[in-house]
Amino acid sequence: MNIADILIHIHPELDENERAGVTRKLESCEGVDCAEFNHHAHPHALIVKYDPDAIEGMQILQMVRQYDAKAAMAGL
């Protein structure tokens, strides 16, 4: 399995339940190893570790956009 990381910027005011929903949704997808926020230092930054052979970064971003339509991806 290959591992890649992406950083997705989301609105910093997304509430705790919405953040939990984002991480649960992503972590339930085949190919996503881990999705987590750094709640204290960077509440707007979502880091996702995934297998690019199983799922594409744009697919992940589209799932996050269900919670924040203006979410934007940056590579790591």
N, C-alpha and C positions, 0 to 999 in steps of 0.2 A: 504494500500500500504506500503510495506517495502521500506526503503531507505538505500542504500549503497553508499560509495564513493570509487572511485579509482583514483590513480594518474598515469598519463601516461607521460613518458619522451619522448619528441620529439626533433628534431634537433633545436638548438636555432636560427639558421639562416633562419628558415621557415618564409617567408615574411608575411606581414599583411593580404594580400588577401587569402593566403593559410590558415592562422590561422582562419580567418573568415569563410572560406569554411568548415574547420573541425568542428567548433562549430555549424554552421548552419546544417550540415549533421547530427551530433549527436542529436541536439535538435529536429530534425524532426522525430526521431525514437520513436516509442511507447516504453514507459518505461524509457526514459531518461528525467530527470527533468531539468537538467542544465549542461552546459559544459562551462568552462571558463579558460582563461589563466591569470596569474598574470604577466602582460606585463613588469612591471618595476623591480620587485624583482627577479622573476624566469621565464624568457621568455620561458624556455624549459619545464615548468610544466603545464600540462593540468589536471584540476580536473573535474571529471564527477560524478554527483549525479544521481543515477538510481535506478529502482525497479528491484532487482534480480529475482523476480517472473515473470517479463515480458521480460527481456533481460539479457543475460550473459555478464560478463566482457570481455570474449574472443571475443564475437561478436563486442563489442565496440572497442577493440584493433584492430581487423581486419579492421574496417572502418577507423580508424586513420592511419593505415598502407597504405591506398590508397594515403595518402599525404606524409608519411614518412615511408619508408619500414623498417627502423630500430627502430621504436617506441617500447618502452618497458613499461610494466605495473608493478606498485608496489602497494600493498594494503595499505589502510589507516585504 
